[in-house]
């Protein structure tokens, strides 16, 4: 029996600080890094994003596994 390679998706987000609070936008989830990078290049020219062109984050995630396995504490902004 052959073991399947885990499926990976690429998540593109944009985060910046606004009035002392972090503001994060989920841009999209893509099947390839190249597709996510293409989206980032398109959005870098749009209003708002063009003011913060270096605030994009692109991460790869394997599906069907936990990526955050600890609790959390909330800080109100």
PQR file with spaces between the fields and no chain letter, atoms N, CA, C, O and H, PARSE charges and radii, in Angstrom:
ATOM       1  N    UNK     1       0.848   -1.184    0.000 -0.4000 1.5000
ATOM       2  CA   UNK     1       0.000    0.000    0.000 -0.0000 2.0000
ATOM       3  C    UNK     1       0.893    1.247    0.000  0.5500 1.7000
ATOM       4  O    UNK     1       1.822    1.346    0.801 -0.5500 1.4000
ATOM       5  N    UNK     2       0.615    2.178   -0.882 -0.4000 1.5000
ATOM       6  CA   UNK     2       1.403    3.393   -1.020 -0.0000 2.0000
ATOM       7  C    UNK     2       0.837    4.477   -0.119  0.5500 1.7000
ATOM       8  O    UNK     2      -0.372    4.705   -0.083 -0.5500 1.4000
ATOM       9  H    UNK     2      -0.139    2.097   -1.533  0.4000 1.0000
ATOM      10  N    UNK     3       1.735    5.147    0.615 -0.4000 1.5000
ATOM      11  CA   UNK     3       1.309    6.240    1.473 -0.0000 2.0000
ATOM      12  C    UNK     3       1.123    7.497    0.634  0.5500 1.7000
ATOM      13  O    UNK     3       1.991    7.860   -0.159 -0.5500 1.4000
ATOM      14  H    UNK     3       2.717    4.962    0.586  0.4000 1.0000
ATOM      15  N    UNK     4      -0.025    8.160    0.819 -0.4000 1.5000
ATOM      16  CA   UNK     4      -0.298    9.378    0.057 -0.0000 2.0000
ATOM      17  C    UNK     4       0.451   10.563    0.638  0.5500 1.7000
ATOM      18  O    UNK     4       0.584   10.695    1.855 -0.5500 1.4000
ATOM      19  H    UNK     4      -0.730    7.865    1.464  0.4000 1.0000
ATOM      20  N    UNK     5       0.934   11.413   -0.236 -0.4000 1.5000
ATOM      21  CA   UNK     5       1.564   12.654    0.187 -0.0000 2.0000
ATOM      22  C    UNK     5       0.467   13.585    0.708  0.5500 1.7000
ATOM      23  O    UNK     5      -0.582   13.711    0.076 -0.5500 1.4000
ATOM      24  H    UNK     5       0.825   11.306   -1.225  0.4000 1.0000
ATOM      25  N    UNK     6       0.695   14.241    1.856 -0.4000 1.5000
ATOM      26  CA   UNK     6      -0.330   15.163    2.378 -0.0000 2.0000
ATOM      27  C    UNK     6      -0.612   16.289    1.387  0.5500 1.7000
ATOM      28  O    UNK     6       0.301   16.788    0.729 -0.5500 1.4000
ATOM      29  H    UNK     6       1.547   14.139    2.369  0.4000 1.0000
ATOM      30  N    UNK     7      -1.866   16.683    1.285 -0.4000 1.5000
ATOM      31  CA   UNK     7      -2.244   17.798    0.420 -0.0000 2.0000
ATOM      32  C    UNK     7      -1.901   19.100    1.128  0.5500 1.7000
ATOM      33  O    UNK     7      -2.154   19.257    2.323 -0.5500 1.4000
ATOM      34  H    UNK     7      -2.607   16.278    1.819  0.4000 1.0000
ATOM      35  N    UNK     8      -1.328   20.020    0.388 -0.4000 1.5000
ATOM      36  CA   UNK     8      -0.924   21.313    0.938 -0.0000 2.0000
ATOM      37  C    UNK     8      -1.681   22.426    0.230  0.5500 1.7000
ATOM      38  O    UNK     8      -1.864   22.397   -0.987 -0.5500 1.4000
ATOM      39  H    UNK     8      -1.122   19.893   -0.583  0.4000 1.0000
ATOM      40  N    UNK     9      -2.116   23.405    1.011 -0.4000 1.5000
ATOM      41  CA   UNK     9      -2.716   24.613    0.459 -0.0000 2.0000
ATOM      42  C    UNK     9      -1.857   25.799    0.874  0.5500 1.7000
ATOM      43  O    UNK     9      -1.072   25.712    1.818 -0.5500 1.4000
ATOM      44  H    UNK     9      -1.967   23.428    2.000  0.4000 1.0000
ATOM      45  N    UNK    10      -2.013   26.900    0.161 -0.4000 1.5000
ATOM      46  CA   UNK    10      -1.216   28.103    0.406 -0.0000 2.0000
ATOM      47  C    UNK    10      -2.172   29.234    0.768  0.5500 1.7000
ATOM      48  O    UNK    10      -3.055   29.596   -0.010 -0.5500 1.4000
ATOM      49  H    UNK    10      -2.651   26.971   -0.606  0.4000 1.0000
ATOM      50  N    UNK    11      -1.978   29.778    1.959 -0.4000 1.5000
ATOM      51  CA   UNK    11      -2.879   30.785    2.518 -0.0000 2.0000
ATOM      52  C    UNK    11      -2.205   32.154    2.432  0.5500 1.7000
ATOM      53  O    UNK    11      -1.099   32.351    2.935 -0.5500 1.4000
ATOM      54  H    UNK    11      -1.261   29.484    2.591  0.4000 1.0000
ATOM      55  N    UNK    12      -2.892   33.088    1.788 -0.4000 1.5000
ATOM      56  CA   UNK    12      -2.391   34.452    1.654 -0.0000 2.0000
ATOM      57  C    UNK    12      -3.226   35.376    2.533  0.5500 1.7000
ATOM      58  O    UNK    12      -4.452   35.416    2.425 -0.5500 1.4000
ATOM      59  H    UNK    12      -3.790   32.928    1.380  0.4000 1.0000
ATOM      60  N    UNK    13      -2.541   36.118    3.406 -0.4000 1.5000
ATOM      61  CA   UNK    13      -3.197   37.070    4.298 -0.0000 2.0000
ATOM      62  C    UNK    13      -2.482   38.414    4.202  0.5500 1.7000
ATOM      63  O    UNK    13      -1.349   38.506    3.730 -0.5500 1.4000
ATOM      64  H    UNK    13      -1.546   36.085    3.494  0.4000 1.0000
ATOM      65  N    UNK    14      -3.166   39.438    4.656 -0.4000 1.5000
ATOM      66  CA   UNK    14      -2.555   40.761    4.750 -0.0000 2.0000
ATOM      67  C    UNK    14      -2.874   41.298    6.137  0.5500 1.7000
ATOM      68  O    UNK    14      -4.037   41.335    6.540 -0.5500 1.4000
ATOM      69  H    UNK    14      -4.087   39.364    5.039  0.4000 1.0000
ATOM      70  N    UNK    15      -1.842   41.715    6.869 -0.4000 1.5000
ATOM      71  CA   UNK    15      -2.018   42.250    8.224 -0.0000 2.0000
ATOM      72  C    UNK    15      -1.270   43.557    8.364  0.5500 1.7000
ATOM      73  O    UNK    15      -0.133   43.690    7.911 -0.5500 1.4000
ATOM      74  H    UNK    15      -0.898   41.685    6.542  0.4000 1.0000
ATOM      75  N    UNK    16      -1.919   44.521    8.996 -0.4000 1.5000
ATOM      76  CA   UNK    16      -1.241   45.763    9.352 -0.0000 2.0000
ATOM      77  C    UNK    16      -1.932   46.350   10.571  0.5500 1.7000
ATOM      78  O    UNK    16      -3.041   45.949   10.925 -0.5500 1.4000
ATOM      79  H    UNK    16      -2.843   44.413    9.364  0.4000 1.0000
ATOM      80  N    UNK    17      -1.270   47.295   11.202 -0.4000 1.5000
ATOM      81  CA   UNK    17      -1.819   47.919   12.395 -0.0000 2.0000
ATOM      82  C    UNK    17      -2.666   49.122   12.009  0.5500 1.7000
ATOM      83  O    UNK    17      -2.264   49.941   11.182 -0.5500 1.4000
ATOM      84  H    UNK    17      -0.369   47.620   10.915  0.4000 1.0000
ATOM      85  N    UNK    18      -3.840   49.218   12.614 -0.4000 1.5000
ATOM      86  CA   UNK    18      -4.750   50.333   12.370 -0.0000 2.0000
ATOM      87  C    UNK    18      -5.267   50.812   13.717  0.5500 1.7000
ATOM      88  O    UNK    18      -5.928   50.060   14.434 -0.5500 1.4000
ATOM      89  H    UNK    18      -4.167   48.553   13.285  0.4000 1.0000
ATOM      90  N    UNK    19      -4.976   52.039   14.060 -0.4000 1.5000
ATOM      91  CA   UNK    19      -5.412   52.627   15.328 -0.0000 2.0000
ATOM      92  C    UNK    19      -5.020   51.759   16.527  0.5500 1.7000
ATOM      93  O    UNK    19      -5.810   51.587   17.456 -0.5500 1.4000
ATOM      94  H    UNK    19      -4.440   52.650   13.479  0.4000 1.0000
ATOM      95  N    UNK    20      -3.801   51.213   16.505 -0.4000 1.5000
ATOM      96  CA   UNK    20      -3.297   50.427   17.624 -0.0000 2.0000
ATOM      97  C    UNK    20      -3.753   48.983   17.650  0.5500 1.7000
ATOM      98  O    UNK    20      -3.398   48.244   18.568 -0.5500 1.4000
ATOM      99  H    UNK    20      -3.160   51.353   15.751  0.4000 1.0000
ATOM     100  N    UNK    21      -4.527   48.566   16.671 -0.4000 1.5000
ATOM     101  CA   UNK    21      -5.025   47.188   16.603 -0.0000 2.0000
ATOM     102  C    UNK    21      -4.537   46.532   15.312  0.5500 1.7000
ATOM     103  O    UNK    21      -4.413   47.183   14.275 -0.5500 1.4000
ATOM     104  H    UNK    21      -4.815   49.166   15.926  0.4000 1.0000
ATOM     105  N    UNK    22      -4.266   45.243   15.398 -0.4000 1.5000
ATOM     106  CA   UNK    22      -3.911   44.504   14.192 -0.0000 2.0000
ATOM     107  C    UNK    22      -5.158   44.254   13.363  0.5500 1.7000
ATOM     108  O    UNK    22      -6.186   43.825   13.886 -0.5500 1.4000
ATOM     109  H    UNK    22      -4.366   44.714   16.240  0.4000 1.0000
ATOM     110  N    UNK    23      -5.063   44.521   12.085 -0.4000 1.5000
ATOM     111  CA   UNK    23      -6.169   44.254   11.158 -0.0000 2.0000
ATOM     112  C    UNK    23      -5.668   43.241   10.134  0.5500 1.7000
ATOM     113  O    UNK    23      -4.723   43.507    9.391 -0.5500 1.4000
ATOM     114  H    UNK    23      -4.228   44.869   11.660  0.4000 1.0000
ATOM     115  N    UNK    24      -6.314   42.077   10.105 -0.4000 1.5000
ATOM     116  CA   UNK    24      -5.886   40.993    9.230 -0.0000 2.0000
ATOM     117  C    UNK    24      -7.007   40.632    8.273  0.5500 1.7000
ATOM     118  O    UNK    24      -8.169   40.513    8.663 -0.5500 1.4000
ATOM     119  H    UNK    24      -7.082   41.861   10.708  0.4000 1.0000
ATOM     120  N    UNK    25      -6.634   40.460    7.009 -0.4000 1.5000
ATOM     121  CA   UNK    25      -7.588   40.039    5.983 -0.0000 2.0000
ATOM     122  C    UNK    25      -7.114   38.725    5.385  0.5500 1.7000
ATOM     123  O    UNK    25      -5.960   38.602    4.973 -0.5500 1.4000
ATOM     124  H    UNK    25      -5.690   40.557    6.692  0.4000 1.0000
ATOM     125  N    UNK    26      -8.003   37.747    5.341 -0.4000 1.5000
ATOM     126  CA   UNK    26      -7.714   36.508    4.626 -0.0000 2.0000
ATOM     127  C    UNK    26      -7.978   36.786    3.158  0.5500 1.7000
ATOM     128  O    UNK    26      -9.123   37.001    2.758 -0.5500 1.4000
ATOM     129  H    UNK    26      -8.940   37.846    5.676  0.4000 1.0000
ATOM     130  N    UNK    27      -6.920   36.782    2.351 -0.4000 1.5000
ATOM     131  CA   UNK    27      -7.053   37.078    0.932 -0.0000 2.0000
ATOM     132  C    UNK    27      -7.585   35.868    0.187  0.5500 1.7000
ATOM     133  O    UNK    27      -8.525   35.983   -0.600 -0.5500 1.4000
ATOM     134  H    UNK    27      -5.990   36.607    2.676  0.4000 1.0000
ATOM     135  N    UNK    28      -6.985   34.698    0.433 -0.4000 1.5000
ATOM     136  CA   UNK    28      -7.441   33.498   -0.254 -0.0000 2.0000
ATOM     137  C    UNK    28      -6.625   32.280    0.114  0.5500 1.7000
ATOM     138  O    UNK    28      -5.574   32.367    0.749 -0.5500 1.4000
ATOM     139  H    UNK    28      -6.221   34.604    1.072  0.4000 1.0000
ATOM     140  N    UNK    29      -7.148   31.139   -0.308 -0.4000 1.5000
ATOM     141  CA   UNK    29      -6.497   29.844   -0.114 -0.0000 2.0000
ATOM     142  C    UNK    29      -6.284   29.261   -1.505  0.5500 1.7000
ATOM     143  O    UNK    29      -7.234   29.111   -2.274 -0.5500 1.4000
ATOM     144  H    UNK    29      -8.001   31.069   -0.823  0.4000 1.0000
ATOM     145  N    UNK    30      -5.036   28.932   -1.826 -0.4000 1.5000
ATOM     146  CA   UNK    30      -4.660   28.569   -3.189 -0.0000 2.0000
ATOM     147  C    UNK    30      -4.039   27.180   -3.239  0.5500 1.7000
ATOM     148  O    UNK    30      -3.449   26.712   -2.265 -0.5500 1.4000
ATOM     149  H    UNK    30      -4.264   29.053   -1.201  0.4000 1.0000
ATOM     150  N    UNK    31      -4.180   26.536   -4.377 -0.4000 1.5000
ATOM     151  CA   UNK    31      -3.659   25.183   -4.555 -0.0000 2.0000
ATOM     152  C    UNK    31      -2.169   25.152   -4.844  0.5500 1.7000
ATOM     153  O    UNK    31      -1.546   24.094   -4.763 -0.5500 1.4000
ATOM     154  H    UNK    31      -4.659   26.915   -5.168  0.4000 1.0000
ATOM     155  N    UNK    32      -1.591   26.297   -5.181 -0.4000 1.5000
ATOM     156  CA   UNK    32      -0.147   26.344   -5.441 -0.0000 2.0000
ATOM     157  C    UNK    32       0.427   27.653   -4.919  0.5500 1.7000
ATOM     158  O    UNK    32      -0.276   28.657   -4.812 -0.5500 1.4000
ATOM     159  H    UNK    32      -2.098   27.156   -5.247  0.4000 1.0000
ATOM     160  N    UNK    33       1.698   27.625   -4.602 -0.4000 1.5000
ATOM     161  CA   UNK    33       2.384   28.838   -4.161 -0.0000 2.0000
ATOM     162  C    UNK    33       2.380   29.884   -5.281  0.5500 1.7000
ATOM     163  O    UNK    33       2.219   31.076   -5.021 -0.5500 1.4000
ATOM     164  H    UNK    33       2.269   26.809   -4.689  0.4000 1.0000
ATOM     165  N    UNK    34       2.556   29.434   -6.513 -0.4000 1.5000
ATOM     166  CA   UNK    34       2.578   30.354   -7.650 -0.0000 2.0000
ATOM     167  C    UNK    34       1.254   31.112   -7.779  0.5500 1.7000
ATOM     168  O    UNK    34       1.256   32.312   -8.054 -0.5500 1.4000
ATOM     169  H    UNK    34       2.687   28.465   -6.724  0.4000 1.0000
ATOM     170  N    UNK    35       0.133   30.429   -7.584 -0.4000 1.5000
ATOM     171  CA   UNK    35      -1.177   31.094   -7.658 -0.0000 2.0000
ATOM     172  C    UNK    35      -1.325   32.138   -6.558  0.5500 1.7000
ATOM     173  O    UNK    35      -1.859   33.222   -6.794 -0.5500 1.4000
ATOM     174  H    UNK    35       0.132   29.455   -7.361  0.4000 1.0000
ATOM     175  N    UNK    36      -0.859   31.818   -5.371 -0.4000 1.5000
ATOM     176  CA   UNK    36      -0.927   32.765   -4.256 -0.0000 2.0000
ATOM     177  C    UNK    36      -0.027   33.974   -4.517  0.5500 1.7000
ATOM     178  O    UNK    36      -0.414   35.110   -4.243 -0.5500 1.4000
ATOM     179  H    UNK    36      -0.425   30.938   -5.179  0.4000 1.0000
ATOM     180  N    UNK    37       1.155   33.730   -5.037 -0.4000 1.5000
ATOM     181  CA   UNK    37       2.062   34.832   -5.363 -0.0000 2.0000
ATOM     182  C    UNK    37       1.491   35.719   -6.462  0.5500 1.7000
ATOM     183  O    UNK    37       1.676   36.936   -6.425 -0.5500 1.4000
ATOM     184  H    UNK    37       1.469   32.807   -5.259  0.4000 1.0000
ATOM     185  N    UNK    38       0.807   35.139   -7.432 -0.4000 1.5000
ATOM     186  CA   UNK    38       0.147   35.924   -8.482 -0.0000 2.0000
ATOM     187  C    UNK    38      -0.915   36.834   -7.876  0.5500 1.7000
ATOM     188  O    UNK    38      -1.020   38.002   -8.252 -0.5500 1.4000
ATOM     189  H    UNK    38       0.658   34.150   -7.462  0.4000 1.0000
ATOM     190  N    UNK    39      -1.705   36.305   -6.938 -0.4000 1.5000
ATOM     191  CA   UNK    39      -2.738   37.107   -6.275 -0.0000 2.0000
ATOM     192  C    UNK    39      -2.101   38.250   -5.497  0.5500 1.7000
ATOM     193  O    UNK    39      -2.598   39.376   -5.526 -0.5500 1.4000
ATOM     194  H    UNK    39      -1.620   35.357   -6.633  0.4000 1.0000
ATOM     195  N    UNK    40      -1.022   37.972   -4.814 -0.4000 1.5000
ATOM     196  CA   UNK    40      -0.327   39.004   -4.057 -0.0000 2.0000
ATOM     197  C    UNK    40       0.145   40.125   -4.978  0.5500 1.7000
ATOM     198  O    UNK    40      -0.002   41.302   -4.647 -0.5500 1.4000
ATOM     199  H    UNK    40      -0.618   37.058   -4.791  0.4000 1.0000
ATOM     200  N    UNK    41       0.699   39.776   -6.106 -0.4000 1.5000
ATOM     201  CA   UNK    41       1.174   40.790   -7.052 -0.0000 2.0000
ATOM     202  C    UNK    41       0.018   41.633   -7.584  0.5500 1.7000
ATOM     203  O    UNK    41       0.169   42.843   -7.759 -0.5500 1.4000
ATOM     204  H    UNK    41       0.818   38.820   -6.374  0.4000 1.0000
ATOM     205  N    UNK    42      -1.125   41.017   -7.841 -0.4000 1.5000
ATOM     206  CA   UNK    42      -2.300   41.772   -8.315 -0.0000 2.0000
ATOM     207  C    UNK    42      -2.771   42.758   -7.254  0.5500 1.7000
ATOM     208  O    UNK    42      -3.085   43.908   -7.560 -0.5500 1.4000
ATOM     209  H    UNK    42      -1.247   40.035   -7.699  0.4000 1.0000
ATOM     210  N    UNK    43      -2.817   42.301   -5.998 -0.4000 1.5000
ATOM     211  CA   UNK    43      -3.381   43.119   -4.923 -0.0000 2.0000
ATOM     212  C    UNK    43      -2.448   44.231   -4.461  0.5500 1.7000
ATOM     213  O    UNK    43      -2.913   45.243   -3.935 -0.5500 1.4000
ATOM     214  H    UNK    43      -2.562   41.367   -5.749  0.4000 1.0000
ATOM     215  N    UNK    44      -1.159   44.065   -4.642 -0.4000 1.5000
ATOM     216  CA   UNK    44      -0.192   45.078   -4.189 -0.0000 2.0000
ATOM     217  C    UNK    44      -0.490   46.461   -4.775  0.5500 1.7000
ATOM     218  O    UNK    44      -0.087   47.475   -4.205 -0.5500 1.4000
ATOM     219  H    UNK    44      -0.781   43.244   -5.069  0.4000 1.0000
ATOM     220  N    UNK    45      -1.186   46.505   -5.901 -0.4000 1.5000
ATOM     221  CA   UNK    45      -1.480   47.774   -6.563 -0.0000 2.0000
ATOM     222  C    UNK    45      -2.813   48.386   -6.154  0.5500 1.7000
ATOM     223  O    UNK    45      -3.112   49.526   -6.511 -0.5500 1.4000
ATOM     224  H    UNK    45      -1.513   45.681   -6.364  0.4000 1.0000
ATOM     225  N    UNK    46      -3.616   47.630   -5.404 -0.4000 1.5000
ATOM     226  CA   UNK    46      -4.957   48.083   -5.036 -0.0000 2.0000
ATOM     227  C    UNK    46      -4.913   49.060   -3.856  0.5500 1.7000
ATOM     228  O    UNK    46      -3.984   49.023   -3.048 -0.5500 1.4000
ATOM     229  H    UNK    46      -3.373   46.705   -5.113  0.4000 1.0000
ATOM     230  N    UNK    47      -5.934   49.944   -3.761 -0.4000 1.5000
ATOM     231  CA   UNK    47      -5.988   50.889   -2.636 -0.0000 2.0000
ATOM     232  C    UNK    47      -5.892   50.154   -1.295  0.5500 1.7000
ATOM     233  O    UNK    47      -6.446   49.069   -1.119 -0.5500 1.4000
ATOM     234  H    UNK    47      -6.688   49.974   -4.418  0.4000 1.0000
ATOM     235  N    UNK    48      -5.186   50.765   -0.375 -0.4000 1.5000
ATOM     236  CA   UNK    48      -4.981   50.156    0.941 -0.0000 2.0000
ATOM     237  C    UNK    48      -3.791   49.216    0.926  0.5500 1.7000
ATOM     238  O    UNK    48      -2.833   49.414    1.672 -0.5500 1.4000
ATOM     239  H    UNK    48      -4.736   51.646   -0.519  0.4000 1.0000
ATOM     240  N    UNK    49      -3.844   48.204    0.090 -0.4000 1.5000
ATOM     241  CA   UNK    49      -2.723   47.272   -0.017 -0.0000 2.0000
ATOM     242  C    UNK    49      -1.477   47.997   -0.529  0.5500 1.7000
ATOM     243  O    UNK    49      -0.363   47.699   -0.098 -0.5500 1.4000
ATOM     244  H    UNK    49      -4.622   48.043   -0.517  0.4000 1.0000
ATOM     245  N    UNK    50      -1.661   48.943   -1.442 -0.4000 1.5000
ATOM     246  CA   UNK    50      -0.506   49.660   -1.992 -0.0000 2.0000
ATOM     247  C    UNK    50       0.177   50.523   -0.930  0.5500 1.7000
ATOM     248  O    UNK    50       1.356   50.852   -1.067 -0.5500 1.4000
ATOM     249  H    UNK    50      -2.566   49.186   -1.793  0.4000 1.0000
ATOM     250  N    UNK    51      -0.556   50.893    0.129 -0.4000 1.5000
ATOM     251  CA   UNK    51       0.041   51.641    1.241 -0.0000 2.0000
ATOM     252  C    UNK    51       0.850   50.734    2.167  0.5500 1.7000
ATOM     253  O    UNK    51       1.689   51.213    2.930 -0.5500 1.4000
ATOM     254  H    UNK    51      -1.513   50.626    0.240  0.4000 1.0000
ATOM     255  N    UNK    52       0.600   49.429    2.102 -0.4000 1.5000
ATOM     256  CA   UNK    52       1.264   48.446    2.971 -0.0000 2.0000
ATOM     257  C    UNK    52       1.690   47.231    2.141  0.5500 1.7000
ATOM     258  O    UNK    52       1.271   46.113    2.440 -0.5500 1.4000
ATOM     259  H    UNK    52      -0.082   49.040    1.483  0.4000 1.0000
ATOM     260  N    UNK    53       2.510   47.427    1.111 -0.4000 1.5000
ATOM     261  CA   UNK    53       2.815   46.334    0.188 -0.0000 2.0000
ATOM     262  C    UNK    53       3.662   45.205    0.785  0.5500 1.7000
ATOM     263  O    UNK    53       3.717   44.111    0.224 -0.5500 1.4000
ATOM     264  H    UNK    53       2.851   48.336    0.869  0.4000 1.0000
ATOM     265  N    UNK    54       4.314   45.462    1.911 -0.4000 1.5000
ATOM     266  CA   UNK    54       5.171   44.437    2.510 -0.0000 2.0000
ATOM     267  C    UNK    54       4.489   43.684    3.651  0.5500 1.7000
ATOM     268  O    UNK    54       5.141   42.913    4.356 -0.5500 1.4000
ATOM     269  H    UNK    54       4.269   46.351    2.367  0.4000 1.0000
ATOM     270  N    UNK    55       3.196   43.894    3.841 -0.4000 1.5000
ATOM     271  CA   UNK    55       2.486   43.291    4.966 -0.0000 2.0000
ATOM     272  C    UNK    55       1.695   42.038    4.596  0.5500 1.7000
ATOM     273  O    UNK    55       0.797   41.630    5.333 -0.5500 1.4000
ATOM     274  H    UNK    55       2.666   44.519    3.269  0.4000 1.0000
ATOM     275  N    UNK    56       2.024   41.432    3.465 -0.4000 1.5000
ATOM     276  CA   UNK    56       1.407   40.167    3.082 -0.0000 2.0000
ATOM     277  C    UNK    56       2.144   39.018    3.768  0.5500 1.7000
ATOM     278  O    UNK    56       3.349   39.091    4.011 -0.5500 1.4000
ATOM     279  H    UNK    56       2.753   41.763    2.866  0.4000 1.0000
ATOM     280  N    UNK    57       1.402   37.967    4.073 -0.4000 1.5000
ATOM     281  CA   UNK    57       1.992   36.746    4.619 -0.0000 2.0000
ATOM     282  C    UNK    57       1.481   35.571    3.801  0.5500 1.7000
ATOM     283  O    UNK    57       0.280   35.438    3.571 -0.5500 1.4000
ATOM     284  H    UNK    57       0.423   37.908    3.876  0.4000 1.0000
ATOM     285  N    UNK    58       2.394   34.730    3.368 -0.4000 1.5000
ATOM     286  CA   UNK    58       2.046   33.548    2.578 -0.0000 2.0000
ATOM     287  C    UNK    58       2.589   32.328    3.304  0.5500 1.7000
ATOM     288  O    UNK    58       3.795   32.204    3.517 -0.5500 1.4000
ATOM     289  H    UNK    58       3.370   34.838    3.555  0.4000 1.0000
ATOM     290  N    UNK    59       1.680   31.424    3.684 -0.4000 1.5000
ATOM     291  CA   UNK    59       2.053   30.231    4.437 -0.0000 2.0000
ATOM     292  C    UNK    59       1.467   28.990    3.790  0.5500 1.7000
ATOM     293  O    UNK    59       0.375   29.022    3.222 -0.5500 1.4000
ATOM     294  H    UNK    59       0.700   31.525    3.512  0.4000 1.0000
ATOM     295  N    UNK    60       2.206   27.901    3.885 -0.4000 1.5000
ATOM     296  CA   UNK    60       1.732   26.607    3.384 -0.0000 2.0000
ATOM     297  C    UNK    60       1.216   25.786    4.562  0.5500 1.7000
ATOM     298  O    UNK    60       1.837   25.745    5.624 -0.5500 1.4000
ATOM     299  H    UNK    60       3.093   27.876    4.346  0.4000 1.0000
ATOM     300  N    UNK    61       0.076   25.136    4.360 -0.4000 1.5000
ATOM     301  CA   UNK    61      -0.525   24.293    5.389 -0.0000 2.0000
ATOM     302  C    UNK    61      -0.898   22.941    4.809  0.5500 1.7000
ATOM     303  O    UNK    61      -1.512   22.854    3.745 -0.5500 1.4000
ATOM     304  H    UNK    61      -0.428   25.170    3.497  0.4000 1.0000
ATOM     305  N    UNK    62      -0.521   21.893    5.517 -0.4000 1.5000
ATOM     306  CA   UNK    62      -1.001   20.559    5.152 -0.0000 2.0000
ATOM     307  C    UNK    62      -2.423   20.427    5.673  0.5500 1.7000
ATOM     308  O    UNK    62      -2.750   20.926    6.750 -0.5500 1.4000
ATOM     309  H    UNK    62      -0.022   21.964    6.381  0.4000 1.0000
ATOM     310  N    UNK    63      -3.263   19.752    4.900 -0.4000 1.5000
ATOM     311  CA   UNK    63      -4.652   19.558    5.295 -0.0000 2.0000
ATOM     312  C    UNK    63      -4.789   18.397    6.263  0.5500 1.7000
ATOM     313  O    UNK    63      -3.958   17.489    6.302 -0.5500 1.4000
ATOM     314  H    UNK    63      -2.998   19.347    4.026  0.4000 1.0000
ATOM     315  N    UNK    64      -5.849   18.452    7.036 -0.4000 1.5000
ATOM     316  CA   UNK    64      -6.257   17.382    7.945 -0.0000 2.0000
ATOM     317  C    UNK    64      -5.302   17.154    9.108  0.5500 1.7000
ATOM     318  O    UNK    64      -5.218   16.048    9.641 -0.5500 1.4000
ATOM     319  H    UNK    64      -6.524   19.190    7.004  0.4000 1.0000
ATOM     320  N    UNK    65      -4.579   18.205    9.504 -0.4000 1.5000
ATOM     321  CA   UNK    65      -3.790   18.127   10.732 -0.0000 2.0000
ATOM     322  C    UNK    65      -4.003   19.414   11.515  0.5500 1.7000
ATOM     323  O    UNK    65      -4.354   20.443   10.939 -0.5500 1.4000
ATOM     324  H    UNK    65      -4.646   19.104    9.071  0.4000 1.0000
ATOM     325  N    UNK    66      -3.789   19.359   12.835 -0.4000 1.5000
ATOM     326  CA   UNK    66      -3.902   20.550   13.674 -0.0000 2.0000
ATOM     327  C    UNK    66      -2.641   21.381   13.515  0.5500 1.7000
ATOM     328  O    UNK    66      -1.530   20.851   13.548 -0.5500 1.4000
ATOM     329  H    UNK    66      -3.503   18.523   13.303  0.4000 1.0000
ATOM     330  N    UNK    67      -2.813   22.679   13.344 -0.4000 1.5000
ATOM     331  CA   UNK    67      -1.669   23.574   13.221 -0.0000 2.0000
ATOM     332  C    UNK    67      -1.496   24.437   14.459  0.5500 1.7000
ATOM     333  O    UNK    67      -0.440   25.042   14.643 -0.5500 1.4000
ATOM     334  H    UNK    67      -3.715   23.110   13.317  0.4000 1.0000
ATOM     335  N    UNK    68      -2.502   24.505   15.302 -0.4000 1.5000
ATOM     336  CA   UNK    68      -2.426   25.223   16.570 -0.0000 2.0000
ATOM     337  C    UNK    68      -2.915   24.254   17.619  0.5500 1.7000
ATOM     338  O    UNK    68      -4.092   23.893   17.640 -0.5500 1.4000
ATOM     339  H    UNK    68      -3.360   24.013   15.152  0.4000 1.0000
ATOM     340  N    UNK    69      -2.014   23.828   18.494 -0.4000 1.5000
ATOM     341  CA   UNK    69      -2.385   22.784   19.451 -0.0000 2.0000
ATOM     342  C    UNK    69      -2.304   23.264   20.885  0.5500 1.7000
ATOM     343  O    UNK    69      -2.317   22.455   21.813 -0.5500 1.4000
ATOM     344  H    UNK    69      -1.058   24.121   18.477  0.4000 1.0000
ATOM     345  N    UNK    70      -2.220   24.578   21.080 -0.4000 1.5000
ATOM     346  CA   UNK    70      -2.144   25.143   22.421 -0.0000 2.0000
ATOM     347  C    UNK    70      -3.350   26.037   22.641  0.5500 1.7000
ATOM     348  O    UNK    70      -4.055   26.385   21.694 -0.5500 1.4000
ATOM     349  H    UNK    70      -2.210   25.236   20.326  0.4000 1.0000
ATOM     350  N    UNK    71      -3.582   26.401   23.869 -0.4000 1.5000
ATOM     351  CA   UNK    71      -4.647   27.352   24.181 -0.0000 2.0000
ATOM     352  C    UNK    71      -4.223   28.752   23.776  0.5500 1.7000
ATOM     353  O    UNK    71      -3.210   28.929   23.099 -0.5500 1.4000
ATOM     354  H    UNK    71      -3.009   26.118   24.638  0.4000 1.0000
ATOM     355  N    UNK    72      -5.001   29.750   24.190 -0.4000 1.5000
ATOM     356  CA   UNK    72      -4.669   31.137   23.879 -0.0000 2.0000
ATOM     357  C    UNK    72      -5.241   32.071   24.917  0.5500 1.7000
ATOM     358  O    UNK    72      -6.170   31.719   25.643 -0.5500 1.4000
ATOM     359  H    UNK    72      -5.824   29.606   24.740  0.4000 1.0000
ATOM     360  N    UNK    73      -4.689   33.249   24.983 -0.4000 1.5000
ATOM     361  CA   UNK    73      -5.163   34.316   25.849 -0.0000 2.0000
ATOM     362  C    UNK    73      -5.472   35.502   24.952  0.5500 1.7000
ATOM     363  O    UNK    73      -4.659   35.863   24.101 -0.5500 1.4000
ATOM     364  H    UNK    73      -3.934   33.535   24.393  0.4000 1.0000
ATOM     365  N    UNK    74      -6.630   36.108   25.132 -0.4000 1.5000
ATOM     366  CA   UNK    74      -7.020   37.254   24.302 -0.0000 2.0000
ATOM     367  C    UNK    74      -6.636   38.556   24.967  0.5500 1.7000
ATOM     368  O    UNK    74      -6.855   38.743   26.164 -0.5500 1.4000
ATOM     369  H    UNK    74      -7.290   35.815   25.824  0.4000 1.0000
ATOM     370  N    UNK    75      -6.069   39.446   24.195 -0.4000 1.5000
ATOM     371  CA   UNK    75      -5.826   40.816   24.624 -0.0000 2.0000
ATOM     372  C    UNK    75      -6.803   41.684   23.846  0.5500 1.7000
ATOM     373  O    UNK    75      -6.819   41.665   22.615 -0.5500 1.4000
ATOM     374  H    UNK    75      -5.892   39.295   23.223  0.4000 1.0000
ATOM     375  N    UNK    76      -7.594   42.423   24.551 -0.4000 1.5000
ATOM     376  CA   UNK    76      -8.548   43.299   23.864 -0.0000 2.0000
ATOM     377  C    UNK    76      -7.813   44.510   23.319  0.5500 1.7000
ATOM     378  O    UNK    76      -6.959   45.093   23.988 -0.5500 1.4000
ATOM     379  H    UNK    76      -7.581   42.438   25.551  0.4000 1.0000
ATOM     380  N    UNK    77      -8.150   44.870   22.124 -0.4000 1.5000
ATOM     381  CA   UNK    77      -7.519   46.007   21.464 -0.0000 2.0000
ATOM     382  C    UNK    77      -8.370   47.226   21.631  0.5500 1.7000
ATOM     383  O    UNK    77      -8.014   48.299   21.145 -0.5500 1.4000
ATOM     384  H    UNK    77      -8.843   44.397   21.580  0.4000 1.0000
